[in-house]
């Protein structure tokens, strides 16, 4: 329960108690003089706790500096062909290998993923298309054949959507 009085009145009471203690008065007498319990006087007598030390940010410290990240991004933009890979696409393993070659720092693929997210990169997957795909035939099928199939299916009670 908070004692009655304004902040200034309570501070003045505590200051008076500390002054009486500095005159070598007993705790019992000081408590009676200022109207508090002995426990309160003992608590006031204790030195004020030190402020807590500033905490560091949680998590493991980053291993690549801002300069390293800029260089890594430049190298990634050059492409995978420039670094000796047969396909011009980056995988997490390839990027981890590149980081090892450039900075001698090992990253697990999941760590590479978090690093790329921090850089603002996103996951891009190559579209798989058949080598024998004929786009004109696909367009024709979608325009003429699929509507006929859909019409028959809806008449029979089946409704679906393809494409």
Secondary structure by P-SEA (a helix, b strand, c coil): ccccccaaaaaaaaaaaaaaaaacccaaaaaaaacccaaaaaaaaccccccccccccccccccccaaaaaaaaaaaaacccccccccccccaaaaaaaaaacccccccaaaaaaaaaaabbbbbbcbbbbccccaaaaaaaacccaaaaaaaaaaaccccccc
